[in-house]
């Protein structure tokens, strides 16, 4: 199962584009699951170290819906809107709260691939910095950060929404970066599974 996490508090461009990415993966034969912070009650990490002693988080909120999905997933797609030149506070909170999962099992995320999507209201409003912050989370936990490669998707998928869903849908460069990143992500998943499906994926 591929877990998509939307770090937007609104049902607009970020959640929609993440849904498109998951649909692309489903078309390649992968099962997916969407988790959105929208309408969820997820508090910031207190850094109280309760999880280090008890292997679970002391804060009993909607993050407990995500914990089992984090453990089960074989790969991750984190999508964030760009706030003040970086990822959203909601995305950062989810990343910080994974500490409880890692306290219970330090290898829970290791060797699992992750890709990132950033949606900004401006063409160059901080999308790449937001992607770097997500990739930093992947690297710190021994994961495999997957980019879309050079020529348009260097760190992942980036969209220019002009702060509307309609304009995000019209962003052809963003859509191209999404296709490239999803393709490389799917290739990485197939490679990790040790199957020859990667050759088939490249043909699509």
N, C-alpha and C positions, 0 to 999 in steps of 0.2 A: 504494500500500500504506500502510495506517495501522499504525503501530508502537505497541503497548502495552507499557509497561515496568512490571513489578511490583517495587517496592522492598522487598518483605517476604521475610525469610528462611524464612517458614513457608508451607505450603500450606493457608491458611485464608481468612479473610474478604477480605483485600485482593486476593489473586490471583483469588478466585472472582468478586468484583464487577467487577474489570477484565475478566474473561472475559465477563461479562454485557454490559458496555459494548461490547466488540468484536463480540459477537453481534448487538447492536442495529445496529451500523454495517454488518455483513454483510447484514442484512435490508434495508438501504437501498442495497445494491449495491456496497459498498466491500470491497476485499480487506484483510485484517488479518493481523498477525503478533504473537505474544506472546513477549516476552522476560522471563524472571524471574531475579532474582538468587539465588533459592533454589538451594542446592547448587552455586553458582558460586564460583570463586576470583577475586575482584576486589579488588585492593589500592587503597589511597588514592593520590591524586595526590601525587607527590613535589615538584612545582613545580621540577623540575630544569632545565626549559626545553629538554630534549632534543628535544621535539616541534617547537619553534619552529625548530630548525636542521635537523631531519631529516624533518619532516612525518609523523612516526609516534611512537607512545609507546614508551619504552624498557622499560616493564614488560610483559612477554609473559605475559598471563594471559587469563582468560575474557572480558575486555573486548573482545578481538579478535573474538569472536563477534558483538558488538553494533555495532562500527564500520561494517561494510558496510550494516547495516540502518539505521543513522542517516542515512547518505548517501542511501539509496534511498527512504526514507519520504517521503510527501507530507504527513503529519500525525502528531501524537504524542499519546498518552494516557499520562500518568505517574500511577501510583497508589502511594500510600505509607500504611503504618500510622503512627499517631501515637506517637512515642516522646518522653517528657519534654516534651510540649507543642509538638512540631514534627515535621518529617519524619524518617524513619529514617536512621541512619548509612549504610545500604546505598544508599538513594536519593541521598543527598548525594554519595557516592563516585562513583556513575554520572554524576551531573551534572558533578562536577569533572573526571572523566576524559574528558568530551567535548572537553576542551581540545585533544587531539591531532587530532580531526576538524576542529576549527576552525582549527588551525595549518596543516593541509593545505589547507583551503578555508574562508576566513573567511566566505563566503556560503553555507555548506552548509545552514544552518538558516533562513536569512533568508526572510521572507514565508511561512513554513509555520505553519499553525495548531497550537495545542496546548491540550489541556484537562487538568484535574487532578482526581484523586479522593483523598480522605483518609478513612481509617477509624480511628476512635478507640474505645477501651474505655469512655470516658465520653461522655455526650451533648455536653458542651462541654469536651473535653479537649485542644484545640489544633488541631482540624481546619482552621479558617480560617487559622491561622498557617501550617500546613503547605502549604495551597493557595497562600498568598501567596509562600512560598519557591519553589515550583515556578513560579509566574507570573513571579517576579523573574528566574529563569533564562530563561524565554521572552522577556521584554522585553529583557534584556541582549544577546540574540543576534538581535534584530530580527525575532522571531517574532510571531505574532498570538495572544495569550492569549484563550481563549474561556471565558466563564462561562455559567452557566445562566440568568442574569438575576435580576431582583428577585423577591420573593415565594417564597423558599425555596431558591434555588440561586445566591446572589449571586456567589460566586467559583468555584463548581464543585460537584461532587458530594461530599456529606459523609454518612458513615454512623456510626451508633452500634452497635457490635458487642457491647458488654458482654463483650468478649474471647472471643466464641464465634462460630463460623460460623452456627449456628442462629439466634442473635439478630440477626445482621447481615441474614440473609434475611428476618426479620420486620420490619425497620425500613422502614415504608411511607414515612415522610418522606424517608429516604435514597434510596429507590427513585424517589420523585418527583423529587428533585434530580438523580438520574442521568439519568432520561428527558429532563428539560429541558435538561441540559447536552449530552447526546448529540445532541438535536435541533438545538440551535444550532451545535454543532460540525459536524454534517452540512451544515447550511445554509451555513456558512462555506466548507467544502470545495467545495460545489457552486458557490458564488459565485466562488471562486478559479479553478475550472476553466472559468468563463465559460459554463456550461451553464444551461439553464432547469430543471434538476432541482430547484433550490431550491424552486420553487413546488409541485412534487409532494411534496417532503419536508414542507412546512408542512401539507399536508393529512392527513398520517399521525398 
